[in-house]
Amino acid sequence: MGVCDVPVISTVCDIAGDAAGALISAPFDWLAQAMGAAAGWLIEAV
């Protein structure tokens, strides 16, 4: 599933192209990676 498959972002991708969709989704990707790293650290600490 690509970034532009998300319903809300797909309209942005249609209008501005894939680069804009990637730019919009970048903060969410970063947040997901940070949350995953924090969860991994928490599990290792236990």
N, C-alpha and C positions, 0 to 999 in steps of 0.2 A: 504494500500500500504506500503510495507516494504522498508527498505533502499536499499536492493539488487534488487528492481524492477526498479530502475532508470537505464536507458540504459548504461551510462558510468560506474557507480559503479558496475553494474551487472557482468562485466568482472572481476573486482577485487574480487568480492565475489566468482566467480567461481574458480579463481586461488587460493586465499588465505583463503577463508571461510568468514563466517558472521562476525567474530570478526574484521577482517581487514576492512570490509565495514562499520561497526559501528564506528571504529576509524577514518576513513576518513570523515564520515558524521557528527561527533560530533561537529566540529567547525561551520558547517552550522546550526545545530540545535541550538547551543548557540546563533548564530547571529540572527536567526529567533525569538527566545525567547526575546532577548534584544530589537529588533525592535518592537515587540509586546508590551513590557512593556513601551517603550518610547512613542509609539502611545497612549496607555492607559493613561499615565501621561499627555500627551499633551491635550487629550480630557477632562480629569478631570480639568485641569488648565483653560480651556475655560469655 
